[in-house]
Amino acid sequence: MTTVLVVDDEPGMRETLTDILEGAGYAVVVASDGDSAMAAFRAQPVDVVVMDVRMPGRDGVSVLQEMNGPPPNVIMMTAYAMEERLRDAMDSRAYAMVHKPFQARYLLSLVEEATGSSA
């Protein structure tokens, strides 16, 4: 089963993403900030990461830059126009950028494309 790590500091967004992804057949692991994201990433293999750029403490780009080894594809999400950080994310091998709000179908298509298959 394909595993997706969802990282967002907003509980409602984590719940929504979990519902969307589990409804499509993905296993979901959640994290609420950069530190818990890195702990989850180190604890178990994940195929795709869907992560917010802007979070308290370590932001999503910093977490992306810290991920080493065979990295999963990382889809970054943002509700803000932070051009410099978005450029940093793409330079740090982000797979895609999604601007909030987004369509569930679009996110699912990116996750499917990132894994090379459906759930």
N, CA, C and O atoms as a GROMACS GRO file, in nm:
protein
  476
    1MET      N    1   0.084  -0.118   0.000
    1MET     CA    2   0.000   0.000   0.000
    1MET      C    3   0.088   0.124   0.000
    1MET      O    4   0.190   0.129   0.069
    2THR      N    5   0.049   0.223  -0.076
    2THR     CA    6   0.123   0.349  -0.083
    2THR      C    7   0.096   0.432   0.041
    2THR      O    8  -0.019   0.449   0.082
    3THR      N    9   0.203   0.483   0.102
    3THR     CA   10   0.192   0.563   0.224
    3THR      C   11   0.223   0.709   0.195
    3THR      O   12   0.324   0.741   0.132
    4VAL      N   13   0.136   0.797   0.244
    4VAL     CA   14   0.152   0.940   0.226
    4VAL      C   15   0.167   1.004   0.364
    4VAL      O   16   0.085   0.981   0.453
    5LEU      N   17   0.271   1.084   0.381
    5LEU     CA   18   0.291   1.164   0.501
    5LEU      C   19   0.229   1.301   0.477
    5LEU      O   20   0.269   1.372   0.384
    6VAL      N   21   0.132   1.338   0.559
    6VAL     CA   22   0.065   1.468   0.550
    6VAL      C   23   0.118   1.556   0.663
    6VAL      O   24   0.113   1.518   0.780
    7VAL      N   25   0.170   1.674   0.626
    7VAL     CA   26   0.227   1.765   0.725
    7VAL      C   27   0.161   1.902   0.710
    7VAL      O   28   0.177   1.968   0.608
    8ASP      N   29   0.087   1.943   0.813
    8ASP     CA   30   0.022   2.074   0.813
    8ASP      C   31  -0.006   2.111   0.957
    8ASP      O   32  -0.047   2.026   1.037
    9ASP      N   33   0.015   2.237   0.992
    9ASP     CA   34  -0.008   2.280   1.130
    9ASP      C   35  -0.156   2.303   1.161
    9ASP      O   36  -0.192   2.320   1.277
   10GLU      N   37  -0.241   2.305   1.060
   10GLU     CA   38  -0.384   2.327   1.082
   10GLU      C   39  -0.457   2.193   1.092
   10GLU      O   40  -0.457   2.116   0.996
   11PRO      N   41  -0.521   2.165   1.207
   11PRO     CA   42  -0.590   2.036   1.225
   11PRO      C   43  -0.694   2.010   1.116
   11PRO      O   44  -0.706   1.897   1.068
   12GLY      N   45  -0.770   2.111   1.078
   12GLY     CA   46  -0.874   2.092   0.976
   12GLY      C   47  -0.816   2.049   0.842
   12GLY      O   48  -0.874   1.965   0.774
   13MET      N   49  -0.703   2.105   0.805
   13MET     CA   50  -0.639   2.067   0.679
   13MET      C   51  -0.585   1.925   0.688
   13MET      O   52  -0.597   1.848   0.592
   14ARG      N   53  -0.526   1.888   0.801
   14ARG     CA   54  -0.478   1.750   0.818
   14ARG      C   55  -0.593   1.651   0.806
   14ARG      O   56  -0.581   1.548   0.739
   15GLU      N   57  -0.705   1.683   0.870
   15GLU     CA   58  -0.822   1.595   0.863
   15GLU      C   59  -0.875   1.584   0.721
   15GLU      O   60  -0.906   1.474   0.674
   16THR      N   61  -0.886   1.697   0.653
   16THR     CA   62  -0.937   1.697   0.515
   16THR      C   63  -0.846   1.614   0.424
   16THR      O   64  -0.894   1.531   0.348
   17LEU      N   65  -0.716   1.638   0.433
   17LEU     CA   66  -0.622   1.563   0.349
   17LEU      C   67  -0.626   1.414   0.382
   17LEU      O   68  -0.620   1.331   0.291
   18THR      N   69  -0.636   1.380   0.509
   18THR     CA   70  -0.644   1.240   0.549
   18THR      C   71  -0.769   1.176   0.490
   18THR      O   72  -0.762   1.066   0.435
   19ASP      N   73  -0.882   1.244   0.500
   19ASP     CA   74  -1.007   1.191   0.444
   19ASP      C   75  -0.996   1.169   0.294
   19ASP      O   76  -1.038   1.065   0.243
   20ILE      N   77  -0.940   1.267   0.224
   20ILE     CA   78  -0.927   1.257   0.078
   20ILE      C   79  -0.837   1.139   0.041
   20ILE      O   80  -0.872   1.058  -0.044
   21LEU      N   81  -0.722   1.131   0.105
   21LEU     CA   82  -0.623   1.029   0.069
   21LEU      C   83  -0.666   0.889   0.112
   21LEU      O   84  -0.652   0.794   0.036
   22GLU      N   85  -0.719   0.876   0.234
   22GLU     CA   86  -0.766   0.744   0.277
   22GLU      C   87  -0.885   0.700   0.192
   22GLU      O   88  -0.899   0.581   0.162
   23GLY      N   89  -0.970   0.795   0.155
   23GLY     CA   90  -1.084   0.762   0.069
   23GLY      C   91  -1.040   0.708  -0.066
   23GLY      O   92  -1.114   0.633  -0.130
   24ALA      N   93  -0.921   0.747  -0.110
   24ALA     CA   94  -0.867   0.700  -0.237
   24ALA      C   95  -0.782   0.574  -0.220
   24ALA      O   96  -0.728   0.522  -0.318
   25GLY      N   97  -0.770   0.524  -0.097
   25GLY     CA   98  -0.700   0.399  -0.074
   25GLY      C   99  -0.556   0.411  -0.027
   25GLY      O  100  -0.484   0.311  -0.021
   26TYR      N  101  -0.512   0.532   0.007
   26TYR     CA  102  -0.375   0.550   0.055
   26TYR      C  103  -0.369   0.532   0.206
   26TYR      O  104  -0.464   0.563   0.277
   27ALA      N  105  -0.256   0.482   0.255
   27ALA     CA  106  -0.228   0.483   0.398
   27ALA      C  107  -0.174   0.621   0.430
   27ALA      O  108  -0.094   0.675   0.354
   28VAL      N  109  -0.217   0.680   0.540
   28VAL     CA  110  -0.179   0.817   0.573
   28VAL      C  111  -0.115   0.823   0.711
   28VAL      O  112  -0.166   0.764   0.807
   29VAL      N  113  -0.003   0.894   0.719
   29VAL     CA  114   0.063   0.927   0.844
   29VAL      C  115   0.056   1.078   0.855
   29VAL      O  116   0.080   1.148   0.756
   30VAL      N  117   0.024   1.132   0.973
   30VAL     CA  118   0.011   1.278   0.986
   30VAL      C  119   0.115   1.334   1.082
   30VAL      O  120   0.160   1.268   1.175
   31ALA      N  121   0.152   1.459   1.054
   31ALA     CA  122   0.242   1.534   1.140
   31ALA      C  123   0.194   1.678   1.143
   31ALA      O  124   0.141   1.729   1.044
   32SER      N  125   0.212   1.743   1.257
   32SER     CA  126   0.159   1.879   1.272
   32SER      C  127   0.263   1.988   1.262
   32SER      O  128   0.229   2.107   1.263
   33ASP      N  129   0.390   1.951   1.251
   33ASP     CA  130   0.496   2.052   1.239
   33ASP      C  131   0.621   1.987   1.182
   33ASP      O  132   0.624   1.866   1.156
   34GLY      N  133   0.723   2.068   1.164
   34GLY     CA  134   0.846   2.019   1.102
   34GLY      C  135   0.916   1.910   1.183
   34GLY      O  136   0.965   1.813   1.126
   35ASP      N  137   0.919   1.927   1.316
   35ASP     CA  138   0.987   1.827   1.399
   35ASP      C  139   0.915   1.693   1.394
   35ASP      O  140   0.979   1.588   1.380
   36SER      N  141   0.782   1.694   1.406
   36SER     CA  142   0.708   1.567   1.402
   36SER      C  143   0.712   1.507   1.262
   36SER      O  144   0.704   1.385   1.247
   37ALA      N  145   0.724   1.592   1.159
   37ALA     CA  146   0.737   1.541   1.022
   37ALA      C  147   0.867   1.464   1.006
   37ALA      O  148   0.868   1.356   0.948
   38MET      N  149   0.976   1.519   1.058
   38MET     CA  150   1.105   1.450   1.048
   38MET      C  151   1.105   1.321   1.129
   38MET      O  152   1.163   1.221   1.087
   39ALA      N  153   1.040   1.323   1.246
   39ALA     CA  154   1.032   1.201   1.327
   39ALA      C  155   0.954   1.093   1.252
   39ALA      O  156   0.994   0.977   1.250
   40ALA      N  157   0.842   1.131   1.190
   40ALA     CA  158   0.761   1.034   1.113
   40ALA      C  159   0.839   0.984   0.992
   40ALA      O  160   0.834   0.865   0.960
   41PHE      N  161   0.910   1.073   0.926
   41PHE     CA  162   0.987   1.038   0.807
   41PHE      C  163   1.096   0.937   0.843
   41PHE      O  164   1.122   0.843   0.768
   42ARG      N  165   1.159   0.956   0.958
   42ARG     CA  166   1.266   0.865   1.001
   42ARG      C  167   1.212   0.734   1.054
   42ARG      O  168   1.280   0.632   1.049
   43ALA      N  169   1.088   0.734   1.106
   43ALA     CA  170   1.031   0.616   1.170
   43ALA      C  171   0.981   0.511   1.072
   43ALA      O  172   0.982   0.392   1.103
   44GLN      N  173   0.938   0.554   0.954
   44GLN     CA  174   0.883   0.456   0.860
   44GLN      C  175   0.896   0.509   0.718
   44GLN      O  176   0.899   0.630   0.696
   45PRO      N  177   0.904   0.418   0.622
   45PRO     CA  178   0.914   0.463   0.484
   45PRO      C  179   0.781   0.523   0.437
   45PRO      O  180   0.674   0.472   0.467
   46VAL      N  181   0.792   0.631   0.364
   46VAL     CA  182   0.674   0.693   0.302
   46VAL      C  183   0.704   0.709   0.154
   46VAL      O  184   0.818   0.727   0.113
   47ASP      N  185   0.598   0.704   0.074
   47ASP     CA  186   0.614   0.714  -0.071
   47ASP      C  187   0.601   0.858  -0.121
   47ASP      O  188   0.669   0.898  -0.216
   48VAL      N  189   0.515   0.933  -0.055
   48VAL     CA  190   0.490   1.072  -0.095
   48VAL      C  191   0.470   1.154   0.033
   48VAL      O  192   0.415   1.104   0.131
   49VAL      N  193   0.515   1.279   0.030
   49VAL     CA  194   0.490   1.373   0.139
   49VAL      C  195   0.408   1.489   0.082
   49VAL      O  196   0.443   1.546  -0.021
   50VAL      N  197   0.299   1.522   0.151
   50VAL     CA  198   0.219   1.640   0.117
   50VAL      C  199   0.236   1.734   0.236
   50VAL      O  200   0.186   1.707   0.345
   51MET      N  201   0.308   1.847   0.212
   51MET     CA  202   0.352   1.930   0.324
   51MET      C  203   0.328   2.078   0.300
   51MET      O  204   0.352   2.130   0.191
   52ASP      N  205   0.280   2.144   0.404
   52ASP     CA  206   0.261   2.288   0.400
   52ASP      C  207   0.397   2.357   0.402
   52ASP      O  208   0.491   2.310   0.467
   53VAL      N  209   0.408   2.467   0.332
   53VAL     CA  210   0.532   2.544   0.333
   53VAL      C  211   0.544   2.622   0.463
   53VAL      O  212   0.648   2.620   0.528
   54ARG      N  213   0.436   2.690   0.501
   54ARG     CA  214   0.441   2.782   0.615
   54ARG      C  215   0.383   2.716   0.740
   54ARG      O  216   0.264   2.688   0.749
   55MET      N  217   0.473   2.690   0.837
   55MET     CA  218   0.434   2.632   0.966
   55MET      C  219   0.517   2.698   1.075
   55MET      O  220   0.627   2.746   1.048
   56PRO      N  221   0.465   2.700   1.197
   56PRO     CA  222   0.546   2.755   1.307
   56PRO      C  223   0.672   2.670   1.326
   56PRO      O  224   0.671   2.550   1.299
   57GLY      N  225   0.778   2.732   1.372
   57GLY     CA  226   0.904   2.659   1.388
   57GLY      C  227   0.967   2.636   1.253
   57GLY      O  228   0.978   2.728   1.171
   58ARG      N  229   1.009   2.513   1.229
   58ARG     CA  230   1.070   2.479   1.101
   58ARG      C  231   0.965   2.475   0.992
   58ARG      O  232   0.864   2.406   1.005
   59ASP      N  233   0.989   2.549   0.884
   59ASP     CA  234   0.891   2.547   0.775
   59ASP      C  235   0.912   2.425   0.686
   59ASP      O  236   1.010   2.351   0.700
   60GLY      N  237   0.817   2.405   0.595
   60GLY     CA  238   0.821   2.287   0.509
   60GLY      C  239   0.943   2.278   0.421
   60GLY      O  240   0.992   2.169   0.393
   61VAL      N  241   0.993   2.392   0.376
   61VAL     CA  242   1.112   2.391   0.290
   61VAL      C  243   1.234   2.342   0.369
   61VAL      O  244   1.315   2.266   0.316
   62SER      N  245   1.246   2.386   0.493
   62SER     CA  246   1.357   2.340   0.577
   62SER      C  247   1.350   2.189   0.600
   62SER      O  248   1.453   2.121   0.598
   63VAL      N  249   1.229   2.138   0.621
   63VAL     CA  250   1.211   1.994   0.639
   63VAL      C  251   1.249   1.920   0.511
   63VAL      O  252   1.320   1.820   0.515
   64LEU      N  253   1.202   1.971   0.398
   64LEU     CA  254   1.236   1.911   0.269
   64LEU      C  255   1.387   1.904   0.251
   64LEU      O  256   1.440   1.803   0.206
   65GLN      N  257   1.456   2.012   0.286
   65GLN     CA  258   1.601   2.017   0.269
   65GLN      C  259   1.673   1.920   0.362
   65GLN      O  260   1.785   1.877   0.333
   66GLU      N  261   1.610   1.884   0.475
   66GLU     CA  262   1.672   1.793   0.570
   66GLU      C  263   1.650   1.646   0.534
   66GLU      O  264   1.726   1.560   0.580
   67MET      N  265   1.550   1.616   0.455
   67MET     CA  266   1.523   1.478   0.417
   67MET      C  267   1.637   1.426   0.331
   67MET      O  268   1.671   1.487   0.229
   68ASN      N  269   1.696   1.314   0.372
   68ASN     CA  270   1.803   1.255   0.293
   68ASN      C  271   1.776   1.108   0.271
   68ASN      O  272   1.673   1.056   0.313
   69GLY      N  273   1.867   1.041   0.206
   69GLY     CA  274   1.842   0.904   0.167
   69GLY      C  275   1.758   0.905   0.040
   69GLY      O  276   1.748   1.008  -0.027
   70PRO      N  277   1.699   0.792   0.007
   70PRO     CA  278   1.612   0.794  -0.111
   70PRO      C  279   1.486   0.872  -0.076
   70PRO      O  280   1.396   0.821  -0.009
   71PRO      N  281   1.479   0.996  -0.121
   71PRO     CA  282   1.367   1.081  -0.078
   71PRO      C  283   1.238   1.044  -0.148
   71PRO      O  284   1.237   1.003  -0.264
   72PRO      N  285   1.128   1.059  -0.075
   72PRO     CA  286   0.998   1.044  -0.141
   72PRO      C  287   0.972   1.169  -0.226
   72PRO      O  288   1.041   1.270  -0.210
   73ASN      N  289   0.876   1.161  -0.312
   73ASN     CA  290   0.834   1.282  -0.383
   73ASN      C  291   0.757   1.369  -0.285
   73ASN      O  292   0.672   1.321  -0.211
   74VAL      N  293   0.788   1.498  -0.286
   74VAL     CA  294   0.729   1.591  -0.190
   74VAL      C  295   0.645   1.693  -0.265
   74VAL      O  296   0.694   1.764  -0.354
   75ILE      N  297   0.518   1.700  -0.228
   75ILE     CA  298   0.426   1.798  -0.284
   75ILE      C  299   0.409   1.906  -0.178
   75ILE      O  300   0.358   1.880  -0.069
   76MET      N  301   0.451   2.027  -0.211
   76MET     CA  302   0.443   2.138  -0.116
   76MET      C  303   0.311   2.213  -0.138
   76MET      O  304   0.267   2.232  -0.251
   77MET      N  305   0.250   2.257  -0.027
   77MET     CA  306   0.126   2.334  -0.033
   77MET      C  307   0.149   2.472   0.027
   77MET      O  308   0.226   2.487   0.123
   78THR      N  309   0.083   2.572  -0.029
   78THR     CA  310   0.091   2.704   0.031
   78THR      C  311  -0.035   2.785   0.000
   78THR      O  312  -0.098   2.769  -0.104
   79ALA      N  313  -0.068   2.870   0.094
   79ALA     CA  314  -0.179   2.965   0.074
   79ALA      C  315  -0.123   3.104   0.057
   79ALA      O  316  -0.199   3.200   0.043
   80TYR      N  317   0.009   3.117   0.057
   80TYR     CA  318   0.074   3.247   0.055
   80TYR      C  319   0.164   3.261  -0.067
   80TYR      O  320   0.214   3.162  -0.120
   81ALA      N  321   0.183   3.384  -0.110
   81ALA     CA  322   0.275   3.411  -0.220
   81ALA      C  323   0.412   3.438  -0.158
   81ALA      O  324   0.446   3.553  -0.128
   82MET      N  325   0.489   3.335  -0.140
   82MET     CA  326   0.622   3.346  -0.081
   82MET      C  327   0.722   3.302  -0.187
   82MET      O  328   0.781   3.194  -0.177
   83GLU      N  329   0.739   3.384  -0.286
   83GLU     CA  330   0.815   3.345  -0.406
   83GLU      C  331   0.954   3.290  -0.375
   83GLU      O  332   0.995   3.190  -0.434
   84GLU      N  333   1.025   3.353  -0.284
   84GLU     CA  334   1.161   3.307  -0.255
   84GLU      C  335   1.160   3.167  -0.194
   84GLU      O  336   1.240   3.083  -0.234
   85ARG      N  337   1.070   3.141  -0.098
   85ARG     CA  338   1.064   3.009  -0.035
   85ARG      C  339   1.013   2.904  -0.134
   85ARG      O  340   1.055   2.789  -0.129
   86LEU      N  341   0.922   2.944  -0.222
   86LEU     CA  342   0.873   2.850  -0.324
   86LEU      C  343   0.986   2.812  -0.418
   86LEU      O  344   0.999   2.696  -0.458
   87ARG      N  345   1.067   2.909  -0.455
   87ARG     CA  346   1.182   2.882  -0.540
   87ARG      C  347   1.280   2.789  -0.467
   87ARG      O  348   1.335   2.697  -0.527
   88ASP      N  349   1.301   2.815  -0.336
   88ASP     CA  350   1.388   2.727  -0.256
   88ASP      C  351   1.334   2.585  -0.254
   88ASP      O  352   1.410   2.488  -0.262
   89ALA      N  353   1.201   2.571  -0.244
   89ALA     CA  354   1.140   2.439  -0.243
   89ALA      C  355   1.166   2.366  -0.374
   89ALA      O  356   1.203   2.248  -0.374
   90MET      N  357   1.147   2.434  -0.484
   90MET     CA  358   1.169   2.370  -0.614
   90MET      C  359   1.317   2.337  -0.633
   90MET      O  360   1.351   2.232  -0.688
   91ASP      N  361   1.405   2.425  -0.587
   91ASP     CA  362   1.548   2.399  -0.595
   91ASP      C  363   1.589   2.280  -0.507
   91ASP      O  364   1.690   2.216  -0.532
   92SER      N  365   1.509   2.253  -0.404
   92SER     CA  366   1.539   2.144  -0.311
   92SER      C  367   1.465   2.016  -0.347
   92SER      O  368   1.444   1.930  -0.261
   93ARG      N  369   1.425   2.004  -0.471
   93ARG     CA  370   1.365   1.885  -0.529
   93ARG      C  371   1.219   1.860  -0.493
   93ARG      O  372   1.174   1.746  -0.492
   94ALA      N  373   1.145   1.966  -0.463
   94ALA     CA  374   1.001   1.946  -0.443
   94ALA      C  375   0.944   1.893  -0.575
   94ALA      O  376   0.982   1.938  -0.683
   95TYR      N  377   0.854   1.798  -0.566
   95TYR     CA  378   0.794   1.738  -0.684
   95TYR      C  379   0.694   1.834  -0.750
   95TYR      O  380   0.689   1.846  -0.872
   96ALA      N  381   0.616   1.902  -0.666
   96ALA     CA  382   0.513   1.993  -0.718
   96ALA      C  383   0.476   2.094  -0.610
   96ALA      O  384   0.502   2.074  -0.492
   97MET      N  385   0.414   2.203  -0.654
   97MET     CA  386   0.360   2.305  -0.564
   97MET      C  387   0.210   2.311  -0.585
   97MET      O  388   0.163   2.311  -0.699
   98VAL      N  389   0.135   2.316  -0.475
   98VAL     CA  390  -0.010   2.327  -0.481
   98VAL      C  391  -0.049   2.451  -0.403
   98VAL      O  392  -0.007   2.469  -0.289
   99HIS      N  393  -0.129   2.535  -0.464
   99HIS     CA  394  -0.177   2.654  -0.394
   99HIS      C  395  -0.313   2.626  -0.332
   99HIS      O  396  -0.404   2.576  -0.398
  100LYS      N  397  -0.325   2.659  -0.203
  100LYS     CA  398  -0.452   2.643  -0.132
  100LYS      C  399  -0.543   2.759  -0.169
  100LYS      O  400  -0.493   2.870  -0.185
  101PRO      N  401  -0.671   2.740  -0.182
  101PRO     CA  402  -0.740   2.612  -0.179
  101PRO      C  403  -0.719   2.537  -0.311
  101PRO      O  404  -0.693   2.598  -0.414
  102PHE      N  405  -0.730   2.408  -0.305
  102PHE     CA  406  -0.708   2.325  -0.423
  102PHE      C  407  -0.824   2.227  -0.436
  102PHE      O  408  -0.898   2.203  -0.341
  103GLN      N  409  -0.838   2.171  -0.553
  103GLN     CA  410  -0.939   2.068  -0.577
  103GLN      C  411  -0.884   1.933  -0.533
  103GLN      O  412  -0.769   1.900  -0.563
  104ALA      N  413  -0.965   1.855  -0.464
  104ALA     CA  414  -0.923   1.723  -0.417
  104ALA      C  415  -0.876   1.636  -0.533
  104ALA      O  416  -0.776   1.565  -0.521
  105ARG      N  417  -0.947   1.642  -0.645
  105ARG     CA  418  -0.910   1.561  -0.761
  105ARG      C  419  -0.770   1.596  -0.811
  105ARG      O  420  -0.694   1.508  -0.850
  106TYR      N  421  -0.738   1.725  -0.810
  106TYR     CA  422  -0.606   1.769  -0.855
  106TYR      C  423  -0.496   1.714  -0.763
  106TYR      O  424  -0.395   1.662  -0.810
  107LEU      N  425  -0.517   1.724  -0.632
  107LEU     CA  426  -0.418   1.672  -0.538
  107LEU      C  427  -0.401   1.522  -0.556
  107LEU      O  428  -0.289   1.472  -0.560
  108LEU      N  429  -0.511   1.450  -0.569
  108LEU     CA  430  -0.503   1.305  -0.589
  108LEU      C  431  -0.428   1.270  -0.717
  108LEU      O  432  -0.352   1.174  -0.720
  109SER      N  433  -0.449   1.349  -0.822
  109SER     CA  434  -0.378   1.321  -0.947
  109SER      C  435  -0.227   1.342  -0.928
  109SER      O  436  -0.147   1.268  -0.985
  110LEU      N  437  -0.188   1.444  -0.850
  110LEU     CA  438  -0.046   1.467  -0.824
  110LEU      C  439   0.014   1.352  -0.742
  110LEU      O  440   0.124   1.306  -0.771
  111VAL      N  441  -0.059   1.307  -0.640
  111VAL     CA  442  -0.009   1.197  -0.557
  111VAL      C  443   0.006   1.071  -0.643
  111VAL      O  444   0.106   1.001  -0.634
  112GLU      N  445  -0.094   1.044  -0.725
  112GLU     CA  446  -0.089   0.927  -0.813
  112GLU      C  447   0.030   0.937  -0.909
  112GLU      O  448   0.103   0.840  -0.928
  113GLU      N  449   0.048   1.054  -0.968
  113GLU     CA  450   0.160   1.076  -1.060
  113GLU      C  451   0.294   1.061  -0.986
  113GLU      O  452   0.389   1.005  -1.041
  114ALA      N  453   0.301   1.113  -0.863
  114ALA     CA  454   0.426   1.107  -0.786
  114ALA      C  455   0.466   0.965  -0.751
  114ALA      O  456   0.585   0.935  -0.738
  115THR      N  457   0.367   0.877  -0.736
  115THR     CA  458   0.398   0.738  -0.700
  115THR      C  459   0.408   0.650  -0.823
  115THR      O  460   0.457   0.538  -0.815
  116GLY      N  461   0.360   0.699  -0.935
  116GLY     CA  462   0.362   0.619  -1.057
  116GLY      C  463   0.248   0.520  -1.064
  116GLY      O  464   0.244   0.436  -1.155
  117SER      N  465   0.156   0.528  -0.969
  117SER     CA  466   0.039   0.438  -0.970
  117SER      C  467  -0.066   0.493  -0.876
  117SER      O  468  -0.042   0.588  -0.802
  118SER      N  469  -0.183   0.432  -0.880
  118SER     CA  470  -0.286   0.472  -0.787
  118SER      C  471  -0.269   0.392  -0.658
  118SER      O  472  -0.188   0.300  -0.652
  119ALA      N  473  -0.345   0.429  -0.557
  119ALA     CA  474  -0.334   0.364  -0.425
  119ALA      C  475  -0.349   0.214  -0.439
  119ALA      O  476  -0.342   0.142  -0.340
   0.00000   0.00000   0.00000
